[in-house]
Each structure stands twice: as structure tokens, then as C-alpha cells.
Amino acid sequence: MANQEASTSQHERQPLLSPVPTEQEESLKDLKPFIKPLTAAFFISIVAGLNDGSLGTIIPRLKIYYDISNETISTLFLCSAFGFFISAGLNGYIVHRIGQLKTLYLGSGLMLISFSLIATGMPFKAVACTFPFVGAGMALLDAAMNVYVANLPLATLMLNILHALYGVGAFISPKVSAYLLAHNYSWMGMYVFLAFVGLLNIIGITIGFYPVDFEEIRHDDDNKPNHGELTKLAILNKVTLIGATYILIYVGVEVTLGGWGYTWLTEGRQGNPVPMLDVVSGYWGGLALGRVLLGYLSGRFGEKLMITLFTMMIIAGLVVMLVSTDIVVDSAVFVSLGLLLGPMFPTTISLASKALPRSYHATSIGFMAALGAGGAALFPFITGQVAGKFGILIMPTACIAMSIAMLILWVFIPSDKPLFGSCK
């Protein structure tokens, strides 16, 4: 019995990229016991996409409604980032204190209340003060869904689907915005819609996750470090730090393009407002497709090689956007960037989950997801400040700089099919 416990403990500490024998190949049948919570996690991902895809499409109307500049509107991204980063630091502590299910309720409740308040059209300062709670709530949900799905059978496939659905959610937001614009409804209608979706999310969490036992670490195992020590070891692990930094910048590129792309297309390239919303939807739709299609190709031909090639192609596309003034060319390139960005987030999470000891998963993947999601707010804020000084046409240049940083960091992401090397 003692030998069996020691074996289990050693297996939980062993990185999954290490050569351990597998009992049998996983199949879709293995997912049958997890259908309800997996569906709830998928819906959380759609909510995340709806949230991230919404603000950018209503920026021009918010500027008119509040009579403010790009620099001022970008503070909403900063406020959201503040909530994200606070949540990233406290996620492990909150889960340890109240449990994962109550953390899910906390995150979803914060988002529902925040969306409902913003939908009232309250003064801009009040809206800005509400956005940290949107960010904090989303970070808690983001961490939970990534940790849960990364530990399911067929984790890589499920992560690709999970994050493809994020793209589906972000694809829907511009469509909602286009409907509101075409029918002359206020931008507040977007947050009425999001509040309704937030309510459905709470219902989905209740149905899907209520019977789930999230306990991953057995506290009666004396060979394992205590929670505080485990959290420190997990967060300070090389894979966690490099993965979190990579995802932070990656999501920054993704949401900077999705958030400021509409303003860039309409104000920078003088595109027609309603068709340009379809272009933004195409960008997010490309992201969803890329997470499945290019995610498969990455797994087939090697993640290190394919993500490196995709990143180089993204940089080339951004250069085209920078120099081209043809709205058709710019729109086509813009949509293709979504496709190329698609597989990067789930691939990184999947590789990290294989490289990290099993006992680190909840903290490390949660930290990477929550901190990385902060890039969805931090870098669009920085881009908005730069755009306020130099004009919105500076956006591709900012994204080129971030993409080069991603290319460098990708060298150090661990893989069982390395191109340049990996973390140990």
C-alpha cells in the first residue's frame, strides 16, 4: 500500500513530457462522464469571447456618447487589466479558501452585476470603476475552465475546441453591434445582451459543475508540500513564467487587433462602418477556425515549427496592413491574422500542462490563463495611449513589436518536438 502511494505521488510530480508509460489510448468515450461540466466550460469560453469582442465594436459610439478621445476610452482596457492582474495573483488563494465551485459563482456573479450596471449608461467614471470587476470575474472563470479542461481526457483537442468557442463568442459580438447600429439602438443594448448571457452562464455553471469534485491535491499526502509552498513552486516554475509571459503578449496582440481593429478600419482606412463590423466578425471567426484547423496542423507537424511559421506570417501581414491603403487588401489580411493567431493560446496551455508536474496544474495553468488574459486589457490600453499621440494608424506597428517578442519567447516554450530548444 505504501509503495502504491509513493508511486502515485511520484507520478503526480512527474512532468507529462517525461517518458511515462501510458495505460491505453484516450478516446471520445472517455469524455462521457464529463459532458455536463465540459459543456459548461465551453459556454464560459463563449462568454469570454463575447466580452472581449464587445468593447472594440462600440468604441466609436462610446466616444460620441461620452464625448471622449481614444486615449480616454482606452482607460477602460486598463481598468479591466487591473481586475485581471489582481485576480491572477489571488486566484490560487481564493480557490484554496472557498473552493473552485464558489470561485466560479464569484466570477460569474461579478460579471453579471457589472454588465447590468454598465447597461444603465451611467457616467464614464462609474463605468471605468466597474470594469475592474468585469476583468476580475473573467479572470476567475478563465483560470477555472482552462485548469478543468487541461486535466480531461483528450486535453489538447478539448482545449482547441474550448478556445475555438472563445472565437465564436467574439465573432458574435460584432454581429450584435451591427444589429444595434443598423436599427439605431444605443450601445447600451450590447451590455443588456451581455447581462442576459451572464445570467445564462450562472445557470450553466449550476447545472454543469455543481456535482463536480474539483479537489485535485490530496491533503492527506504527507509527501506533498503545503498549499502555500506548492503555489510558490508552481508560479516560480520556468515553464509557468515563460508560458504566462508568452500568453500575456499573445492575448495582447489578439485583442488589440480585435479591439482597435474596427476603429483602425473605419477611422484609419475610412471603411464603411457596417461592412467593417463584418470584417471584425471575420477576424474572430478566423480565430475560431484557426484554433481547430491550424491547431490540428500544429500537432501533426510539430508545435514549435508551425507556431514559429504562423508568427512570421503574422508579422508579414501586419507589415502589409502598415503600408497598404487598399481597404479590400487590409480587410483580407486582417481576417487572415485571426486565422493565424488561432492555435497559439491552446497550444501553449497544452504544452505547459505536459511539461509541468501534475500537482502544479491548478495553480500554474490558472496563473497563466488569468495573467495572460490580462493582456487582453493591458496591451489594448497601451495601444490606445500610443494611438492618442500618433493616430490609430500606429496599431499595426504596436502589434509587430508584440509579435516579435512572442517569436523570441516561443523559443523557450517546452515541447516534445523542439525546434530551437526547451525549458527543463
Phi, psi and chi 1 to 4 in degrees:
 res  aa     phi    psi   chi1   chi2   chi3   chi4
   1 MET       -  -43.6 -177.2   67.6  175.8      -
   2 ALA   -63.3  -40.1      -      -      -      -
   3 ASN   -64.2  -36.7  -69.6  -23.0      -      -
   4 GLN   -66.0  -42.2 -175.2  178.7    2.2      -
   5 GLU   -64.7  -40.8  -71.3  179.7   -0.4      -
   6 ALA   -63.8  -39.0      -      -      -      -
   7 SER   -64.3  -41.5  175.3      -      -      -
   8 THR   -63.8  -43.4  -58.7      -      -      -
   9 SER   -62.6  -43.6  175.1      -      -      -
  10 GLN   -64.3  -38.7 -177.5  179.8    4.1      -
  11 HIS   -65.4  -37.7 -176.5   58.5      -      -
  12 GLU   -68.1  -27.9  -72.4 -138.3   -3.1      -
  13 ARG   -86.4  -12.3  -69.8  171.8  177.5  -85.0
  14 GLN   -83.0  130.2 -171.2  165.8   11.1      -
  15 PRO   -60.1  141.8  -20.9   31.7      -      -
  16 LEU   -71.6  -17.8  -58.5 -172.1      -      -
  17 LEU   -75.5  -13.0  -73.8  178.1      -      -
  18 SER   -71.4  150.7  -61.2      -      -      -
  19 PRO   -73.8   90.7   25.7  -32.0      -      -
  20 VAL  -111.1  144.0  -67.2      -      -      -
  21 PRO   -67.9  139.5   23.1  -31.1      -      -
  22 THR   -99.7  140.3   55.6      -      -      -
  23 GLU   -73.0  -46.5  -64.3  177.5    0.3      -
  24 GLN  -162.5  159.0   63.0  179.6   35.0      -
  25 GLU   -70.4  137.3 -171.3  174.8  -13.4      -
  26 GLU   -76.6  150.3  -65.4  173.3  -23.0      -
  27 SER  -139.4  173.4   68.9      -      -      -
  28 LEU   -62.6  -26.3  -70.2  173.4      -      -
  29 LYS   -61.9  -29.8  -69.1 -178.4 -179.9  178.7
  30 ASP   -67.3  -17.5  -62.6  -38.0      -      -
  31 LEU   -85.6   -9.1  -71.0  169.6      -      -
  32 LYS   -54.2  -42.7 -171.0  174.8 -179.5  179.6
  33 PRO   -69.5  -11.9  -15.4   29.3      -      -
  34 PHE  -110.2   11.6  -50.7  103.1      -      -
  35 ILE   -59.0  -48.1  -67.5  -61.7      -      -
  36 LYS   -64.5  -51.6  -73.9  170.5   64.8  177.4
  37 PRO   -66.5  -32.4   18.0  -30.0      -      -
  38 LEU   -65.2  -40.8 -176.7   59.5      -      -
  39 THR   -62.9  -41.0  -57.7      -      -      -
  40 ALA   -63.6  -39.8      -      -      -      -
  41 ALA   -64.7  -40.3      -      -      -      -
  42 PHE   -60.5  -40.6  -75.5  166.3      -      -
  43 PHE   -68.8  -36.1 -169.8   74.9      -      -
  44 ILE   -58.4  -40.4  -69.0  172.7      -      -
  45 SER   -64.2  -38.7 -170.6      -      -      -
  46 ILE   -63.0  -42.3  -67.7  174.0      -      -
  47 VAL   -61.0  -42.1  173.9      -      -      -
  48 ALA   -59.6  -42.6      -      -      -      -
  49 GLY   -66.1  -42.6      -      -      -      -
  50 LEU   -58.7  -42.8  -72.5  167.5      -      -
  51 ASN   -64.3  -50.3  177.0   61.2      -      -
  52 ASP   -69.5  -28.4  -73.5   -9.2      -      -
  53 GLY   -87.3   -5.3      -      -      -      -
  54 SER   -86.0  -47.4   60.9      -      -      -
  55 LEU   -61.6  -44.4 -179.4   56.8      -      -
  56 GLY   -59.2  -33.6      -      -      -      -
  57 THR   -77.5  -14.4   61.4      -      -      -
  58 ILE  -113.1    6.4   59.0  173.7      -      -
  59 ILE   -54.8  -49.5  -77.7  177.5      -      -
  60 PRO   -57.6  -36.6  -26.2   36.6      -      -
  61 ARG   -77.4  -33.1  -62.0  160.9   75.8 -172.2
  62 LEU   -64.0  -39.7  -76.0  172.7      -      -
  63 LYS   -61.3  -39.5  -73.1  163.2   59.7  179.3
  64 ILE   -72.2  -45.2  -64.4  170.9      -      -
  65 TYR   -61.4  -43.9 -176.7   84.3      -      -
  66 TYR   -98.9   -4.6  -71.7  112.4      -      -
  67 ASP    55.0   57.7 -169.4   22.8      -      -
  68 ILE  -129.9  168.6   51.5  178.7      -      -
  69 SER   -96.6  175.0   64.5      -      -      -
  70 ASN   -59.6  -39.0  -77.3  -26.9      -      -
  71 GLU   -60.7  -43.7  -74.1  177.0  -73.5      -
  72 THR   -69.9  -43.1  -55.7      -      -      -
  73 ILE   -63.9  -29.7 -155.1   75.5      -      -
  74 SER   -68.7  -16.7   68.8      -      -      -
  75 THR   -64.9  -21.2   58.1      -      -      -
  76 LEU   -63.5  -38.9  -65.4  179.8      -      -
  77 PHE   -64.4  -40.9  -69.9  108.8      -      -
  78 LEU   -63.4  -44.1  178.3   64.8      -      -
  79 CYS   -61.7  -40.8  -68.1      -      -      -
  80 SER   -65.1  -40.0 -174.7      -      -      -
  81 ALA   -61.3  -39.4      -      -      -      -
  82 PHE   -57.3  -45.8  177.6   74.6      -      -
  83 GLY   -64.1  -40.9      -      -      -      -
  84 PHE   -58.2  -50.0  -89.6  116.8      -      -
  85 PHE   -70.2  -35.8  -68.2  132.8      -      -
  86 ILE   -62.7  -43.2  -67.2  -64.2      -      -
  87 SER   -64.1  -39.2 -115.0      -      -      -
  88 ALA   -60.6  -41.5      -      -      -      -
  89 GLY   -71.4  -31.7      -      -      -      -
  90 LEU  -100.4   -5.4  -64.1  177.3      -      -
  91 ASN   -55.8  -50.8 -178.7   72.0      -      -
  92 GLY   -60.1  -41.6      -      -      -      -
  93 TYR   -65.5  -45.1  174.2   79.0      -      -
  94 ILE   -62.3  -45.9  -66.3  171.6      -      -
  95 VAL   -61.8  -40.1  172.2      -      -      -
  96 HIS   -66.5  -36.7  178.1   64.4      -      -
  97 ARG   -79.3  -43.9  -65.9  -65.8  -64.4  179.0
  98 ILE  -114.9   -6.9   67.4  174.5      -      -
  99 GLY    90.9  158.5      -      -      -      -
 100 GLN   -68.8  -37.5 -171.7   64.4   81.2      -
 101 LEU   -64.8  -46.4 -178.8   60.5      -      -
 102 LYS   -66.1  -30.3  -70.9 -178.5 -179.9  177.7
 103 THR   -65.8  -38.9  -58.3      -      -      -
 104 LEU   -62.0  -42.8  -78.2  165.4      -      -
 105 TYR   -65.4  -39.2  -80.3  126.3      -      -
 106 LEU   -61.5  -48.1  175.8   61.1      -      -
 107 GLY   -63.3  -46.8      -      -      -      -
 108 SER   -68.2  -35.1   56.5      -      -      -
 109 GLY   -66.9  -41.6      -      -      -      -
 110 LEU   -59.6  -41.3  -76.3  173.1      -      -
 111 MET   -69.5  -42.2  -65.1 -169.6   72.6      -
 112 LEU   -61.6  -46.9  172.9   59.2      -      -
 113 ILE   -63.8  -42.8  -66.4  169.2      -      -
 114 SER   -64.2  -46.2  -60.9      -      -      -
 115 PHE   -60.1  -40.9  -70.3  150.8      -      -
 116 SER   -64.7  -39.8  -59.8      -      -      -
 117 LEU   -67.8  -44.5  -69.8  172.9      -      -
 118 ILE   -63.6  -33.8  -64.1  170.1      -      -
 119 ALA   -64.4  -14.4      -      -      -      -
 120 THR   -79.5   -9.8   63.8      -      -      -
 121 GLY    73.1   31.2      -      -      -      -
 122 MET   -64.6  166.9   55.4 -170.7 -178.3      -
 123 PRO   -54.1  153.8  -26.4   34.2      -      -
 124 PHE   -58.6  -39.6 -177.4   78.1      -      -
 125 LYS   -62.5  -37.0  -71.7 -177.7  179.6  178.7
 126 ALA   -69.0  -39.2      -      -      -      -
 127 VAL   -60.9  -45.2  171.7      -      -      -
 128 ALA   -60.8  -38.1      -      -      -      -
 129 CYS   -71.8  -18.8  -70.0      -      -      -
 130 THR   -86.0  -28.8  -55.0      -      -      -
 131 PHE   -61.2  -32.7  -99.2   75.7      -      -
 132 PRO   -58.4  -32.1  -26.9   35.4      -      -
 133 PHE   -74.6  -31.1  -62.9   99.9      -      -
 134 VAL   -62.5  -48.9  176.5      -      -      -
 135 GLY   -62.2  -44.0      -      -      -      -
 136 ALA   -63.3  -44.2      -      -      -      -
 137 GLY   -63.1  -43.6      -      -      -      -
 138 MET   -66.1  -36.9 -166.8   65.2 -103.7      -
 139 ALA   -64.2  -40.6      -      -      -      -
 140 LEU   -63.5  -42.7  -67.1  175.6      -      -
 141 LEU   -68.4  -41.3  -65.8  177.3      -      -
 142 ASP   -61.6  -46.2 -158.9   38.7      -      -
 143 ALA   -62.5  -44.2      -      -      -      -
 144 ALA   -63.0  -45.2      -      -      -      -
 145 MET   -69.3  -35.8   71.2  177.7 -175.0      -
 146 ASN   -68.8  -42.7  -82.6  -75.1      -      -
 147 VAL   -62.7  -45.1  169.4      -      -      -
 148 TYR   -64.2  -49.8 -177.5   76.1      -      -
 149 VAL   -69.8  -33.5  175.4      -      -      -
 150 ALA   -65.2  -16.3      -      -      -      -
 151 ASN  -107.7   12.9  -74.0  -81.4      -      -
 152 LEU   -91.3  163.6  -68.8  179.4      -      -
 153 PRO   -59.1  150.8  -22.5   32.8      -      -
 154 LEU    53.7   45.5  -60.5  173.6      -      -
 155 ALA   -59.0  -42.3      -      -      -      -
 156 THR   -62.6  -46.1  -60.2      -      -      -
 157 LEU   -63.3  -44.2  174.9   60.8      -      -
 158 MET   -66.2  -37.2  -67.9  -57.9  103.1      -
 159 LEU   -65.3  -39.3  -78.6  167.1      -      -
 160 ASN   -62.7  -42.4  -81.1  -36.0      -      -
 161 ILE   -67.1  -43.8  -65.3  173.7      -      -
 162 LEU   -53.6  -49.0  179.0   78.2      -      -
 163 HIS   -82.2  -19.2  -65.8  -73.1      -      -
 164 ALA   -66.1  -38.1      -      -      -      -
 165 LEU   -67.7  -28.2  -70.4  171.3      -      -
 166 TYR   -57.7  -45.1  167.4   90.1      -      -
 167 GLY   -63.1  -35.4      -      -      -      -
 168 VAL   -63.4  -44.2  171.2      -      -      -
 169 GLY   -60.1  -45.4      -      -      -      -
 170 ALA   -68.1  -27.2      -      -      -      -
 171 PHE   -66.6  -36.3  170.5   83.5      -      -
 172 ILE   -71.7  -37.2  -66.0  170.7      -      -
 173 SER   -54.3  -49.4  -77.2      -      -      -
 174 PRO   -62.5  -30.3  -23.3   34.2      -      -
 175 LYS   -65.4  -41.6  -64.5  -65.6 -174.6 -176.5
 176 VAL   -63.9  -43.7  175.0      -      -      -
 177 SER   -62.6  -40.5 -176.4      -      -      -
 178 ALA   -63.4  -39.6      -      -      -      -
 179 TYR   -62.7  -44.9  177.3   85.4      -      -
 180 LEU   -63.0  -40.9  -64.3  173.2      -      -
 181 LEU   -68.0  -44.6 -177.3   61.9      -      -
 182 ALA   -64.6  -30.3      -      -      -      -
 183 HIS  -102.8   11.4  -67.4   80.0      -      -
 184 ASN    59.6   36.3 -158.5   30.2      -      -
 185 TYR   -89.2  154.0  -69.5  123.9      -      -
 186 SER   -66.3  157.3  168.1      -      -      -
 187 TRP   -60.4  -22.6   61.7  -92.5      -      -
 188 MET   -62.4  -23.3  -71.2  176.0  -88.1      -
 189 GLY   -59.4  -29.8      -      -      -      -
 190 MET   -62.1  -40.8  174.6   63.5   77.4      -
 191 TYR   -81.1  -22.9  -76.8   93.9      -      -
 192 VAL   -63.6  -44.8  172.1      -      -      -
 193 PHE   -60.8  -46.1  169.1   72.7      -      -
 194 LEU   -64.9  -35.6  -71.0  175.1      -      -
 195 ALA   -64.1  -40.7      -      -      -      -
 196 PHE   -62.8  -43.6  174.4   71.8      -      -
 197 VAL   -64.4  -37.3  172.3      -      -      -
 198 GLY   -61.2  -37.7      -      -      -      -
 199 LEU   -66.0  -43.5  178.9   60.3      -      -
 200 LEU   -61.0  -34.7  -67.7  180.0      -      -
 201 ASN   -63.5  -42.4 -170.6   37.2      -      -
 202 ILE   -63.1  -41.0  -67.4  176.8      -      -
 203 ILE   -62.9  -42.8  -64.8  171.5      -      -
 204 GLY   -63.2  -40.2      -      -      -      -
 205 ILE   -63.9  -41.2  -71.6  169.3      -      -
 206 THR   -63.1  -45.7  -58.1      -      -      -
 207 ILE   -71.0  -42.4  -64.8  172.6      -      -
 208 GLY   -82.4  -40.8      -      -      -      -
 209 PHE  -105.4  -11.4  -74.9  112.7      -      -
 210 TYR   -56.4  -41.7 -170.7   76.7      -      -
 211 PRO   -85.1    0.5   30.3  -32.6      -      -
 212 VAL   -80.6  135.2  173.8      -      -      -
 213 ASP   -94.3  108.6 -179.6   10.4      -      -
 214 PHE   -85.1   -5.5  -72.7   96.2      -      -
 215 GLU   -62.0  118.1 -169.2   64.0   31.7      -
 216 GLU  -108.3  -27.1 -166.5  171.3  -29.6      -
 217 ILE  -114.8  125.2  -59.7  167.5      -      -
 218 ARG   -83.2  116.6  -63.6 -175.5 -178.8 -179.5
 219 HIS   -75.0  -10.2  -62.2  -71.7      -      -
 220 ASP   -86.5    2.7   57.7  -13.1      -      -
 221 ASP   -88.2  107.7 -170.7  -16.8      -      -
 222 ASP   -71.8  -16.7  -64.0  -28.4      -      -
 223 ASN   -79.0  -11.3  -67.4  -37.4      -      -
 224 LYS   -95.6  147.8  -66.4 -176.6 -177.8  178.8
 225 PRO   -67.9  160.1   23.2  -31.4      -      -
 226 ASN   -69.2  173.3   61.0   40.2      -      -
 227 HIS   -59.8  -44.9  175.4   77.4      -      -
 228 GLY   -62.6  -42.6      -      -      -      -
 229 GLU   -68.1  -40.4 -177.0 -176.3   -9.9      -
 230 LEU   -63.6  -42.2 -174.8   66.3      -      -
 231 THR   -60.0  -44.7  -61.6      -      -      -
 232 LYS   -63.5  -46.2 -178.6  178.9  178.2 -178.9
 233 LEU   -61.9  -41.1  -70.6  171.1      -      -
 234 ALA   -67.7  -46.3      -      -      -      -
 235 ILE   -70.2  -35.3  -69.8  177.8      -      -
 236 LEU   -85.8    0.1  -65.2 -178.7      -      -
 237 ASN   -63.7  141.2 -176.5  -81.4      -      -
 238 LYS   -56.4  -44.1  -87.3 -173.4 -178.5  179.7
 239 VAL   -61.6  -43.0  175.7      -      -      -
 240 THR   -61.9  -48.2  -56.0      -      -      -
 241 LEU   -65.2  -45.8  -67.8  174.2      -      -
 242 ILE   -69.8  -41.3  -66.0  172.4      -      -
 243 GLY   -62.3  -42.1      -      -      -      -
 244 ALA   -65.6  -40.5      -      -      -      -
 245 THR   -66.0  -42.3  -54.6      -      -      -
 246 TYR   -61.4  -48.9  177.7   85.5      -      -
 247 ILE   -65.7  -36.9  -68.9  175.1      -      -
 248 LEU   -53.9  -49.2  176.0   76.6      -      -
 249 ILE   -73.4  -40.9  -61.1  171.9      -      -
 250 TYR   -57.7  -51.3  158.3   75.4      -      -
 251 VAL   -64.2  -30.6  178.8      -      -      -
 252 GLY   -59.3  -45.2      -      -      -      -
 253 VAL   -64.4  -48.4  175.2      -      -      -
 254 GLU   -56.9  -49.0  172.6 -166.8  -61.7      -
 255 VAL   -85.4  -23.9 -178.2      -      -      -
 256 THR   -62.6  -45.5  -65.4      -      -      -
 257 LEU   -65.7  -45.1  -73.3  168.3      -      -
 258 GLY   -70.5  -32.2      -      -      -      -
 259 GLY   -83.0  -42.9      -      -      -      -
 260 TRP  -100.5   -6.6  -73.3  107.5      -      -
 261 GLY   -59.0  -40.5      -      -      -      -
 262 TYR   -65.0  -42.7 -180.0   64.6      -      -
 263 THR   -64.9  -39.6  -55.4      -      -      -
 264 TRP   -62.9  -43.4 -175.1   84.0      -      -
 265 LEU   -69.3  -39.2  -71.5  165.1      -      -
 266 THR   -86.3  -44.5   54.3      -      -      -
 267 GLU   -89.6  -37.6  -64.0 -178.4    6.4      -
 268 GLY   -79.7  -41.4      -      -      -      -
 269 ARG  -111.0    6.7  -66.5  -65.0 -173.2 -127.6
 270 GLN    55.8   38.9  -73.6   75.4   51.7      -
 271 GLY   -75.9  155.8      -      -      -      -
 272 ASN   -68.3  130.6 -170.3  -66.1      -      -
 273 PRO   -54.7  -48.2  -28.1   35.9      -      -
 274 VAL   -69.4  -49.4  174.8      -      -      -
 275 PRO   -60.2  -32.6  -24.6   34.4      -      -
 276 MET   -68.5  -26.3  -68.7  -54.5  101.6      -
 277 LEU   -66.0  -34.1  -76.8  168.9      -      -
 278 ASP   -67.2  -35.4  -70.6  -28.1      -      -
 279 VAL   -64.4  -43.2  171.6      -      -      -
 280 VAL   -64.2  -39.6  176.0      -      -      -
 281 SER   -60.6  -40.2  -82.7      -      -      -
 282 GLY   -62.1  -37.0      -      -      -      -
 283 TYR   -60.4  -49.8  166.2   82.5      -      -
 284 TRP   -69.6  -34.6  -69.0  112.9      -      -
 285 GLY   -64.2  -39.3      -      -      -      -
 286 GLY   -61.5  -38.0      -      -      -      -
 287 LEU   -60.3  -45.7 -172.3   85.9      -      -
 288 ALA   -62.2  -44.5      -      -      -      -
 289 LEU   -65.1  -40.7 -180.0   61.8      -      -
 290 GLY   -63.3  -33.5      -      -      -      -
 291 ARG   -68.8  -25.5  -74.2 -172.2  166.0  163.3
 292 VAL   -93.5  -55.0  176.2      -      -      -
 293 LEU   -69.4  -56.5  177.2   60.9      -      -
 294 LEU   -72.4  -26.1  -60.4 -171.0      -      -
 295 GLY   -63.2  -39.5      -      -      -      -
 296 TYR   -64.9  -45.4  168.6   77.5      -      -
 297 LEU   -62.8  -35.7  -66.9  177.5      -      -
 298 SER   -64.7  -43.0  -63.4      -      -      -
 299 GLY   -67.1  -32.0      -      -      -      -
 300 ARG   -74.5  -42.1  176.5   71.9  174.8   80.8
 301 PHE  -109.1    1.5  -63.5  104.4      -      -
 302 GLY   108.6  120.6      -      -      -      -
 303 GLU   -63.1  -41.1  -66.6   91.2  -14.2      -
 304 LYS   -60.7  -46.7  -61.7  -69.1  -76.7 -168.9
 305 LEU   -68.0  -50.1  173.0   62.9      -      -
 306 MET   -68.4  -42.3  -62.5  -53.4  -66.7      -
 307 ILE   -66.4  -34.2  -62.3  -61.3      -      -
 308 THR   -62.1  -45.6  -61.4      -      -      -
 309 LEU   -64.6  -42.3  -68.4  175.9      -      -
 310 PHE   -61.6  -40.7  -64.3  153.5      -      -
 311 THR   -65.8  -40.5  -52.2      -      -      -
 312 MET   -62.6  -39.3  -69.8  178.0  173.9      -
 313 MET   -67.0  -35.4  -67.2  168.3   69.5      -
 314 ILE   -62.6  -45.6  -72.7  167.2      -      -
 315 ILE   -60.6  -42.4  -66.6  170.8      -      -
 316 ALA   -62.2  -42.4      -      -      -      -
 317 GLY   -63.4  -40.0      -      -      -      -
 318 LEU   -64.5  -35.5  -70.4  166.3      -      -
 319 VAL   -64.5  -40.8  170.2      -      -      -
 320 VAL   -61.0  -45.2  171.1      -      -      -
 321 MET   -61.1  -33.9  -73.1  176.4   59.0      -
 322 LEU   -68.4  -37.6 -168.2   62.9      -      -
 323 VAL  -100.3  -23.1  -60.4      -      -      -
 324 SER   -84.0  141.3  170.9      -      -      -
 325 THR  -112.5    5.6   56.9      -      -      -
 326 ASP   -83.7  117.5 -172.0  -43.4      -      -
 327 ILE   -64.5  -30.9 -170.3   64.7      -      -
 328 VAL   -69.2  -46.3  175.5      -      -      -
 329 VAL   -62.2  -47.0  171.3      -      -      -
 330 ASP   -61.0  -39.9  -70.6  -25.9      -      -
 331 SER   -65.9  -42.9  -62.1      -      -      -
 332 ALA   -64.0  -43.8      -      -      -      -
 333 VAL   -65.1  -40.7  171.7      -      -      -
 334 PHE   -58.9  -45.3 -174.3   73.7      -      -
 335 VAL   -64.7  -41.2  170.7      -      -      -
 336 SER   -65.1  -29.5   69.5      -      -      -
 337 LEU   -63.4  -37.4  -68.8 -179.9      -      -
 338 GLY   -60.6  -43.7      -      -      -      -
 339 LEU   -59.0  -46.4 -178.8   72.6      -      -
 340 LEU   -69.9  -31.2  -66.5  167.9      -      -
 341 LEU   -75.2  -18.7  -78.0  164.2      -      -
 342 GLY   -49.0  -53.6      -      -      -      -
 343 PRO   -81.2   -4.5   29.9  -35.3      -      -
 344 MET   -70.6  -44.6  -64.5  177.0 -178.6      -
 345 PHE   -64.6  -56.4 -171.0  110.7      -      -
 346 PRO   -64.0  -32.0   19.7  -30.6      -      -
 347 THR   -64.7  -42.3  -61.5      -      -      -
 348 THR   -63.9  -45.8  -54.6      -      -      -
 349 ILE   -61.4  -41.7  -67.9  -68.5      -      -
 350 SER   -65.3  -46.1  176.8      -      -      -
 351 LEU   -64.3  -40.1  -69.2  179.4      -      -
 352 ALA   -64.3  -40.3      -      -      -      -
 353 SER   -65.3  -28.1   69.6      -      -      -
 354 LYS   -78.4  -31.1  -66.6  175.9 -176.2  177.2
 355 ALA   -86.1  -24.7      -      -      -      -
 356 LEU   -89.0  148.6  -70.2  163.7      -      -
 357 PRO   -58.3  147.4  -23.7   33.4      -      -
 358 ARG   -58.3  -36.9  -67.6  176.6 -171.8  -87.5
 359 SER   -69.5  -13.4   57.3      -      -      -
 360 TYR   -88.2  -13.7  -72.9   10.1      -      -
 361 HIS   -55.1  -50.6  -78.5 -170.0      -      -
 362 ALA   -58.6  -45.8      -      -      -      -
 363 THR   -76.2  -48.5  -60.2      -      -      -
 364 SER   -66.0  -50.2  -69.9      -      -      -
 365 ILE   -69.2  -37.9  -63.1  174.5      -      -
 366 GLY   -61.1  -43.0      -      -      -      -
 367 PHE   -65.4  -45.1  176.6   77.5      -      -
 368 MET   -62.1  -43.6  -75.5  173.7   13.3      -
 369 ALA   -67.2  -44.9      -      -      -      -
 370 ALA   -69.6  -46.4      -      -      -      -
 371 LEU   -67.3  -41.9 -176.4   64.2      -      -
 372 GLY   -61.4  -38.6      -      -      -      -
 373 ALA   -63.5  -24.1      -      -      -      -
 374 GLY   -61.8  -25.7      -      -      -      -
 375 GLY   -63.5  -24.9      -      -      -      -
 376 ALA   -65.5  -18.1      -      -      -      -
 377 ALA  -112.8  -40.3      -      -      -      -
 378 LEU   -65.4  -51.6  176.9   62.7      -      -
 379 PHE   -72.4  -35.8  -72.6  100.9      -      -
 380 PRO   -61.4  -33.8  -28.4   37.0      -      -
 381 PHE   -63.2  -48.4  163.2   73.0      -      -
 382 ILE   -60.5  -43.3  -65.4  171.9      -      -
 383 THR   -61.9  -39.9  -57.5      -      -      -
 384 GLY   -63.7  -38.3      -      -      -      -
 385 GLN   -66.1  -43.0  -65.9  -61.4  -58.4      -
 386 VAL   -65.5  -40.7  174.0      -      -      -
 387 ALA   -63.2  -33.0      -      -      -      -
 388 GLY   -64.7  -29.6      -      -      -      -
 389 LYS   -87.1  -41.8  -60.6  -71.0 -174.4 -176.1
 390 PHE  -114.9   -2.9  -58.7  100.3      -      -
 391 GLY    98.3  156.1      -      -      -      -
 392 ILE   -66.5  -20.1 -168.0   62.5      -      -
 393 LEU   -66.0   -9.1  -70.0  175.3      -      -
 394 ILE   -76.5  -11.6 -160.3   70.0      -      -
 395 MET   -53.7  -48.6 -175.9 -164.5   72.2      -
 396 PRO   -59.6  -34.7  -23.9   34.9      -      -
 397 THR   -63.2  -43.0  -56.3      -      -      -
 398 ALA   -62.0  -40.2      -      -      -      -
 399 CYS   -71.2  -31.4  -69.4      -      -      -
 400 ILE   -62.6  -45.3  -71.8  171.0      -      -
 401 ALA   -60.5  -43.2      -      -      -      -
 402 MET   -66.4  -37.7  -71.8 -174.2  -87.3      -
 403 SER   -67.4  -36.6  -61.2      -      -      -
 404 ILE   -64.4  -40.7  -68.2  171.7      -      -
 405 ALA   -61.9  -40.3      -      -      -      -
 406 MET   -61.1  -42.7  -75.0  169.4   51.7      -
 407 LEU   -60.7  -40.1 -165.5   60.0      -      -
 408 ILE   -68.7  -45.9  -65.0  170.0      -      -
 409 LEU   -64.8  -32.4  -74.7  167.2      -      -
 410 TRP   -61.6  -27.0 -175.2 -111.3      -      -
 411 VAL   -56.5  -33.3  173.0      -      -      -
 412 PHE   -98.6    0.4  -57.3  100.5      -      -
 413 ILE   -74.1  130.0  -61.9  -68.5      -      -
 414 PRO   -71.5  148.0   27.5  -34.9      -      -
 415 SER  -156.9  151.3  173.6      -      -      -
 416 ASP   -81.0   -6.2   52.7   -7.1      -      -
 417 LYS  -125.9   69.2  -62.0  177.2 -177.9  178.0
 418 PRO   -69.3  149.9   26.5  -33.5      -      -
 419 LEU  -103.3  -50.6  179.3   60.2      -      -
 420 PHE  -110.4  -14.5  -59.7  110.7      -      -
 421 GLY   138.0  177.6      -      -      -      -
 422 SER  -152.9  165.2   64.9      -      -      -
 423 CYS   -70.8  151.0  -58.4      -      -      -
 424 LYS  -111.2      -  -62.0  -65.3 -176.0 -174.7
